[in-house]
Amino acid sequence: MTQWEKDYLGRGSVSVKTDILRDMIIVNLKGILSPAELAICGTKEGMISIKRTRSDLVESGIEGLKEIIKNITGEDTKSFYTDISTVTGERVMVFKLYNNFEEIVGKK
């Protein structure tokens, strides 16, 4: 994910943690926002602007993200959800798969 961010968005997160829960891959990325973006988030308009822009950027690269998940898990992504905290600078991504990946991994 960090490499995808660097390649696609021009900068990567500070850390990435991933959890598997049933049919979901949950990715928590820290250090997403630049100091300038955090400063802009000081106003409601700035916060809305940063959230919208960052969301649009990630959504425009969703096919690449789905491909990463497919390459790692062997599973296709059914749906994708994301949000960013303008307070902490964290992003959460949820990849909902067609199959219960936690169960698949548990059987291996």
C-alpha positions as CSV (number, residue, x, y, z in Angstrom):
1,M,0.0,0.0,0.0
2,T,2.8,2.4,0.9
3,Q,4.5,1.8,-2.5
4,W,1.2,2.3,-4.3
5,E,0.8,5.6,-2.5
6,K,4.3,6.7,-3.4
7,D,3.9,5.7,-7.0
8,Y,0.3,6.9,-7.5
9,L,-0.1,9.8,-5.1
10,G,3.5,11.0,-4.9
11,R,4.0,10.3,-1.2
12,G,3.4,7.4,1.2
13,S,2.1,6.8,4.7
14,V,4.4,6.6,7.7
15,S,3.0,3.2,8.7
16,V,0.5,0.6,7.6
17,K,-1.3,-2.0,9.6
18,T,-3.6,-4.6,8.1
19,D,-6.3,-6.8,9.7
20,I,-8.4,-9.6,8.3
21,L,-11.9,-9.9,9.6
22,R,-14.2,-12.4,7.9
23,D,-14.5,-11.2,4.3
24,M,-12.8,-7.8,4.9
25,I,-9.2,-6.6,4.6
26,I,-8.9,-3.6,6.8
27,V,-5.9,-1.3,6.2
28,N,-5.0,1.5,8.6
29,L,-2.5,4.0,7.2
30,K,-0.9,6.6,9.4
31,G,0.8,9.8,8.4
32,I,-1.2,10.4,5.3
33,L,-1.7,14.1,5.5
34,S,1.1,16.6,4.9
35,P,1.7,19.4,7.4
36,A,0.2,21.9,4.9
37,E,-3.0,19.7,4.6
38,L,-3.3,19.4,8.4
39,A,-3.1,23.2,8.6
40,I,-5.8,23.6,6.0
41,C,-8.0,21.3,8.0
42,G,-8.2,23.9,10.7
43,T,-11.4,25.2,9.1
44,K,-14.5,23.3,8.2
45,E,-14.2,24.3,4.5
46,G,-10.5,23.2,4.5
47,M,-11.4,19.9,6.1
48,I,-14.1,19.2,3.6
49,S,-11.8,20.1,0.7
50,I,-9.0,17.9,1.9
51,K,-11.3,14.9,2.6
52,R,-12.9,15.3,-0.9
53,T,-9.7,15.7,-2.7
54,R,-7.9,12.8,-1.0
55,S,-11.0,10.6,-1.5
56,D,-11.2,11.4,-5.2
57,L,-7.5,10.7,-5.6
58,V,-7.7,7.2,-4.0
59,E,-11.0,6.4,-5.8
60,S,-9.3,7.2,-9.1
61,G,-6.7,4.5,-8.4
62,I,-9.1,1.9,-7.1
63,E,-8.3,-0.6,-9.9
64,G,-4.6,-0.6,-8.9
65,L,-5.6,-1.2,-5.3
66,K,-7.9,-4.0,-6.2
67,E,-5.1,-5.6,-8.2
68,I,-2.8,-5.4,-5.2
69,I,-5.4,-7.2,-3.0
70,K,-5.9,-9.8,-5.7
71,N,-2.2,-10.5,-6.0
72,I,-1.7,-10.8,-2.3
73,T,-4.9,-12.8,-1.4
74,G,-6.0,-14.4,-4.6
75,E,-9.4,-13.0,-4.0
76,D,-11.4,-10.4,-5.9
77,T,-12.7,-7.2,-4.2
78,K,-16.5,-7.0,-4.0
79,S,-16.5,-3.4,-2.7
80,F,-14.2,-0.7,-1.3
81,Y,-14.7,1.9,1.4
82,T,-12.3,4.5,2.7
83,D,-12.2,7.6,4.9
84,I,-9.5,9.9,6.3
85,S,-9.3,11.6,9.7
86,T,-8.4,15.2,9.4
87,V,-7.6,15.2,13.1
88,T,-5.1,12.3,13.2
89,G,-4.1,12.1,9.5
90,E,-5.0,8.5,9.4
91,R,-6.8,6.7,6.5
92,V,-8.8,3.5,6.8
93,M,-9.4,1.4,3.8
94,V,-11.8,-1.6,3.8
95,F,-11.7,-4.1,1.0
96,K,-14.8,-6.3,1.1
97,L,-14.1,-9.6,-0.6
98,Y,-16.5,-12.1,-2.2
99,N,-15.3,-14.9,0.2
100,N,-14.5,-15.2,3.9
101,F,-10.7,-14.7,3.6
102,E,-10.2,-15.2,7.4
103,E,-11.7,-18.7,7.1
104,I,-9.6,-19.4,4.0
105,V,-6.4,-18.3,5.7
106,G,-7.3,-20.3,8.8
107,K,-7.6,-23.5,6.8
108,K,-4.0,-23.1,5.3
